[in-house]
């Protein structure tokens, strides 16, 4: 579409075309760009395209699908005077969202979903005169006394007339700003039956100072407690064993104490286990010193007889009752006969006869 030229202005109208992205085939020398009533979300690619319109003075992005204004969303548009991004889905505005807009005079953020906003967002807007924030979800608005405007529109928000709104009320009263639609800029809490303008609602500054001081004391107390706990833990660590002057600190080392305790506990448990085993389980050494607990197999009788004969022949018994040479007689041991129950009866009997000649 060809731009419209009138009074040295180049107007580009791209409204209501169901666009999801900002077109790339637009004239770079356009001064008024209208992209309203589309489906633009202002992605990174859209912001790159916007940076090429260095001569634009009016930008209309209202009635789109923008949800977040990130930092430097409109950088390089140094000649921009009017920015309309109303009727979107904006819920978050980053602090440096409008960085670089030194000539911006009118900013329209109405009919969005903004719940929290700080005046630091508008600090870089030195030329801003009109700010439209009506019909969002704002409950409070912290604003600095140095913030300069000629007109502000705040109607249609759920203002809470408490200490959080005191800064805004003080600024509205002290400055020469005009609050448009003041009759509809009312408190919705705490009293919803009576309609009080946020500019004239009764908010006691003395109570706010007391509440603020109490809150600060609570925060400081919590911070001090956390700091002391962290310092104590740091001092008790094994690595922190020296003081500032290089000398050893007198603080106990928790790591070595735990190691010593674990060693003592292991020694006691091991000793107790050994004593318990020796008292309650004596059968293990009885089994080793007594052959009676050994079960004989069916093929053991001959082997047993041979071993017994060999032992007796190597150690004969000698009678010392006569001067004559002793005679040693070995009695043949009968073979073991297995019983019917599968076990062998032990018939080992020490029998020998010594005859005197």
C-alpha positions as CSV (number, residue, x, y, z in Angstrom):
1,X,0.0,0.0,0.0
2,X,1.3,3.4,-1.0
3,X,1.8,5.9,1.9
4,X,-0.3,9.1,2.1
5,X,1.6,12.4,1.8
6,X,0.2,15.5,3.4
7,X,2.1,18.5,4.9
8,X,5.4,16.6,4.8
9,X,4.0,13.7,6.7
10,X,4.1,10.2,5.4
11,X,1.3,8.1,6.7
12,X,1.2,4.3,6.4
13,X,-2.1,2.7,7.2
14,X,-2.0,-1.1,7.9
15,X,-5.0,-1.4,10.3
16,X,-7.4,-4.3,10.4
17,X,-5.5,-6.7,8.1
18,X,-5.2,-9.6,10.6
19,X,-1.4,-9.2,10.6
20,X,0.7,-11.4,13.0
21,X,3.9,-9.6,12.2
22,X,4.9,-6.1,11.2
23,X,5.3,-6.0,7.4
24,X,8.9,-5.6,6.1
25,X,7.9,-3.9,2.8
26,X,6.9,-0.6,4.4
27,X,8.5,2.7,3.5
28,X,11.4,3.6,5.7
29,X,10.6,7.3,5.7
30,X,7.1,6.9,7.2
31,X,6.2,9.4,9.9
32,X,2.8,8.0,11.0
33,X,2.5,4.3,11.2
34,X,-0.9,2.7,12.1
35,X,-0.9,-1.0,12.9
36,X,-4.0,-1.1,15.1
37,X,-6.6,-3.9,15.1
38,X,-4.2,-6.7,14.1
39,X,-2.7,-9.7,16.0
40,X,0.8,-8.4,16.5
41,X,2.6,-9.6,19.7
42,X,5.7,-7.5,19.3
43,X,8.2,-10.3,19.0
44,X,11.9,-9.7,18.6
45,X,11.5,-9.7,14.9
46,X,8.9,-7.0,15.1
47,X,11.1,-4.9,17.3
48,X,14.0,-5.2,14.7
49,X,11.6,-4.0,12.0
50,X,10.5,-1.0,14.1
51,X,14.0,0.2,14.6
52,X,14.3,0.9,10.9
53,X,11.6,3.6,11.1
54,X,13.8,6.3,12.4
55,X,11.5,9.1,11.2
56,X,8.3,7.9,12.7
57,X,6.6,10.4,15.1
58,X,3.3,8.6,15.7
59,X,3.0,4.8,16.3
60,X,-0.4,3.1,16.8
61,X,-0.3,-0.5,18.1
62,X,-3.6,-0.4,19.9
63,X,-6.0,-3.4,19.6
64,X,-3.4,-6.0,19.2
65,X,-2.2,-9.0,21.3
66,X,0.9,-7.6,23.1
67,X,1.2,-9.1,26.6
68,X,4.7,-7.9,27.8
69,X,6.7,-4.8,27.1
70,X,10.3,-5.9,27.4
71,X,13.3,-3.6,27.8
72,X,14.2,-1.4,24.8
73,X,11.0,-2.4,22.9
74,X,11.0,0.9,21.0
75,X,14.7,1.9,21.0
76,X,16.0,3.9,18.0
77,X,12.6,5.7,17.6
78,X,14.2,8.9,18.9
79,X,11.6,11.1,17.1
80,X,8.5,9.3,18.4
81,X,6.0,11.7,20.0
82,X,2.8,9.7,20.3
83,X,2.7,6.0,21.3
84,X,-0.6,4.3,21.6
85,X,-0.6,0.7,22.8
86,X,-4.0,0.6,24.4
87,X,-6.5,-2.3,24.2
88,X,-3.9,-5.0,24.4
89,X,-3.1,-7.8,26.9
90,X,-0.2,-6.0,28.6
91,X,0.3,-7.3,32.2
92,X,4.0,-6.5,32.7
93,X,6.0,-3.4,31.8
94,X,9.8,-3.7,32.3
95,X,11.6,-0.8,33.8
96,X,13.5,0.1,30.6
97,X,10.6,-0.6,28.2
98,X,10.6,3.0,26.9
99,X,14.3,3.6,26.9
100,X,15.4,5.9,24.1
101,X,12.1,7.7,23.6
102,X,13.4,11.1,24.5
103,X,10.8,13.0,22.5
104,X,7.8,11.0,23.6
105,X,5.0,13.3,24.8
106,X,1.8,11.1,24.8
107,X,1.7,7.6,26.1
108,X,-1.5,5.6,26.1
109,X,-1.5,2.4,28.2
110,X,-5.2,2.2,28.8
111,X,-7.5,-0.8,28.7
112,X,-4.7,-3.4,29.5
113,X,-4.1,-5.8,32.4
114,X,-1.4,-4.0,34.3
115,X,-1.4,-4.8,38.0
116,X,1.8,-3.1,39.2
117,X,3.6,-0.1,37.9
118,X,6.4,2.1,39.2
119,X,7.2,5.6,38.2
120,X,10.8,4.5,37.3
121,X,9.4,3.1,34.1
122,X,8.8,6.7,32.9
123,X,12.1,8.2,34.2
124,X,13.7,8.3,30.8
125,X,10.7,10.0,29.3
126,X,11.8,13.6,29.8
127,X,9.3,15.1,27.4
128,X,6.2,13.1,28.6
129,X,3.2,15.3,29.3
130,X,0.2,13.0,29.0
131,X,-0.1,9.5,30.6
132,X,-3.2,7.4,30.2
133,X,-3.5,4.5,32.6
134,X,-7.2,4.1,32.8
135,X,-9.0,0.8,33.1
136,X,-6.2,-1.4,34.2
137,X,-5.9,-3.5,37.4
138,X,-3.8,-1.0,39.4
139,X,-4.4,-0.8,43.2
140,X,-1.5,1.6,43.9
141,X,1.0,3.7,42.1
142,X,4.3,4.7,43.7
143,X,5.4,7.9,42.1
144,X,8.2,10.3,42.8
145,X,7.8,14.0,43.4
146,X,10.1,14.8,40.5
147,X,7.8,13.2,38.0
148,X,6.4,16.0,35.8
149,X,3.1,15.7,33.8
150,X,0.4,18.0,32.6
151,X,-2.4,15.4,32.4
152,X,-2.9,11.9,33.9
153,X,-5.9,9.6,33.5
154,X,-6.3,7.0,36.3
155,X,-10.0,6.1,36.2
156,X,-11.4,2.6,36.1
157,X,-8.7,1.0,38.4
158,X,-9.3,-0.8,41.7
159,X,-7.6,1.8,43.8
160,X,-6.9,0.9,47.5
161,X,-6.9,4.0,49.6
162,X,-4.3,2.9,52.1
163,X,-0.7,3.9,52.9
164,X,0.4,2.5,49.6
165,X,-1.5,5.3,47.8
166,X,-0.2,8.1,49.9
167,X,2.7,9.0,47.5
168,X,0.3,9.3,44.6
169,X,-2.2,11.4,46.6
170,X,0.6,13.7,47.7
171,X,1.9,14.1,44.2
172,X,-1.5,14.8,42.8
173,X,-2.1,17.5,45.4
174,X,1.3,19.1,45.2
175,X,1.8,19.2,41.4
176,X,0.0,21.1,38.8
177,X,-1.1,17.9,37.0
178,X,-4.7,17.6,35.8
179,X,-6.4,14.3,36.7
180,X,-8.9,13.7,33.9
181,X,-12.2,12.0,34.8
182,X,-11.6,12.6,38.5
183,X,-15.1,11.7,39.5
184,X,-14.6,8.1,38.4
185,X,-11.2,7.9,39.9
186,X,-12.4,6.6,43.2
187,X,-11.4,4.2,46.0
188,X,-12.7,0.7,45.8
189,X,-11.3,-0.3,49.2
190,X,-11.7,-0.2,52.2
191,X,-15.1,1.6,51.9
192,X,-17.0,0.6,48.7
193,X,-20.3,2.2,49.7
194,X,-19.1,5.8,49.6
195,X,-17.3,7.1,46.6
196,X,-14.2,9.0,47.5
197,X,-11.8,10.4,45.0
198,X,-8.2,9.1,45.4
199,X,-7.1,12.7,45.5
200,X,-9.3,13.7,48.5
201,X,-9.6,10.3,50.4
202,X,-8.6,10.5,54.0
203,X,-5.3,8.8,54.4
204,X,-3.5,9.7,57.7
205,X,0.2,10.3,57.0
206,X,1.0,9.8,60.7
207,X,-0.4,6.3,60.7
208,X,1.5,5.5,57.5
209,X,4.7,6.7,59.1
210,X,4.1,4.5,62.1
211,X,3.2,1.5,60.0
212,X,6.3,2.1,57.8
213,X,8.6,2.4,60.8
214,X,7.1,-0.8,62.3
215,X,7.6,-2.6,59.0
216,X,11.2,-1.4,58.7
217,X,11.9,-2.6,62.2
218,X,10.5,-6.0,61.4
219,X,12.5,-6.3,58.2
220,X,15.7,-5.1,60.0
221,X,15.1,-7.6,62.8
222,X,14.7,-10.5,60.4
223,X,17.7,-9.4,58.4
224,X,19.8,-9.1,61.6
225,X,18.8,-12.6,62.7
226,X,19.6,-14.1,59.4
227,X,23.0,-12.3,59.3
228,X,23.9,-13.5,62.8
229,X,22.9,-17.1,61.9
230,X,25.0,-17.0,58.7
231,X,28.0,-15.5,60.6
232,X,27.8,-18.2,63.3
233,X,27.7,-20.9,60.7
234,X,30.6,-19.4,58.8
235,X,32.7,-19.2,61.9
236,X,32.0,-22.8,62.9
237,X,33.0,-24.3,59.6
238,X,36.3,-26.3,59.6
239,X,37.9,-24.1,57.1
240,X,37.5,-21.0,59.3
241,X,40.1,-21.8,61.9
242,X,42.1,-18.6,61.9
243,X,41.2,-15.1,62.9
244,X,41.9,-11.9,61.1
245,X,45.4,-11.6,62.5
246,X,46.4,-15.2,61.4
247,X,46.1,-16.7,64.9
248,X,44.0,-19.8,65.6
249,X,40.5,-19.1,66.8
250,X,39.1,-20.6,69.9
251,X,35.9,-21.8,68.3
252,X,35.3,-25.5,68.4
253,X,35.5,-27.5,65.2
254,X,32.3,-29.3,64.7
255,X,33.7,-31.6,62.0
256,X,36.4,-33.2,64.2
257,X,33.9,-33.6,67.1
258,X,31.6,-35.6,64.9
259,X,34.4,-37.7,63.6
260,X,35.6,-38.6,67.1
261,X,32.0,-39.4,68.2
262,X,31.6,-41.7,65.2
263,X,34.8,-43.5,66.0
264,X,33.9,-44.1,69.6
265,X,30.4,-45.4,68.6
266,X,31.9,-47.8,66.1
267,X,34.4,-49.2,68.6
268,X,31.7,-49.7,71.2
269,X,29.4,-51.5,68.8
270,X,32.2,-53.7,67.4
271,X,33.3,-54.8,71.0
272,X,29.7,-55.5,72.0
273,X,29.2,-57.7,68.9
274,X,32.3,-59.7,69.7
275,X,31.3,-60.3,73.3
276,X,27.8,-61.3,72.3
277,X,29.1,-63.8,69.8
278,X,31.5,-65.4,72.3
279,X,28.8,-65.8,74.9
280,X,25.8,-66.8,72.9
281,X,27.5,-68.9,70.2
282,X,30.0,-71.4,72.0
283,X,29.3,-74.3,69.6
284,X,31.7,-73.2,67.0
285,X,34.8,-74.1,69.1
286,X,33.2,-77.3,70.5
287,X,32.8,-78.4,66.9
288,X,36.5,-77.9,66.2
289,X,37.9,-79.8,69.3
290,X,35.5,-82.7,69.5
291,X,35.2,-85.4,66.8
292,X,31.8,-86.6,68.2
293,X,30.1,-83.8,66.3
294,X,31.4,-85.1,62.9
295,X,29.1,-87.2,60.9
296,X,30.7,-90.3,59.4
297,X,30.0,-91.3,55.9
298,X,29.2,-94.9,54.8
299,X,32.7,-95.4,53.3
300,X,34.5,-94.1,56.4
301,X,34.9,-97.4,58.5
302,X,37.9,-98.9,56.6
303,X,39.7,-95.6,56.5
304,X,39.1,-95.1,60.2
305,X,40.4,-98.6,61.0
306,X,43.6,-98.0,59.0
307,X,44.3,-94.7,60.6
308,X,43.7,-96.2,64.1
309,X,46.1,-99.1,63.4
310,X,48.8,-96.7,62.1
311,X,48.5,-94.6,65.2
312,X,48.7,-97.5,67.6
313,X,51.7,-99.1,65.8
314,X,53.6,-95.8,66.1
315,X,52.9,-95.4,69.8
316,X,52.8,-98.8,71.5
317,X,52.1,-99.2,75.2
318,X,54.9,-100.8,77.2
319,X,54.5,-102.7,80.5
320,X,57.2,-102.0,83.1
321,X,56.5,-104.7,85.6
322,X,59.1,-107.2,84.4
323,X,62.8,-107.1,83.4
324,X,62.0,-109.1,80.3
325,X,61.4,-107.4,77.0
326,X,57.8,-106.4,76.9
327,X,55.4,-107.8,74.5
328,X,52.8,-105.6,72.9
329,X,49.6,-107.1,71.6
330,X,47.2,-105.2,69.4
331,X,43.7,-106.4,69.2
332,X,42.1,-106.2,65.8
333,X,39.4,-103.7,65.6
334,X,36.2,-104.9,64.1
335,X,34.9,-103.0,61.1
336,X,32.1,-100.6,61.6
337,X,28.7,-101.7,60.3
338,X,26.3,-99.0,59.2
339,X,23.0,-98.9,61.0
340,X,19.7,-99.0,59.4
341,X,19.2,-95.2,59.9
342,X,22.1,-94.3,57.7
343,X,24.5,-93.3,60.6
344,X,27.6,-95.3,61.8
345,X,27.8,-96.1,65.5
346,X,31.1,-95.1,67.0
347,X,32.7,-98.4,68.4
348,X,36.1,-96.9,69.2
349,X,37.2,-98.6,72.4
350,X,40.8,-98.4,73.6
351,X,41.5,-102.2,74.2
352,X,44.9,-103.8,74.4
353,X,46.4,-106.7,76.4
354,X,49.8,-106.7,77.8
355,X,51.2,-110.2,78.8
356,X,54.0,-110.8,81.1
357,X,56.4,-113.5,80.2
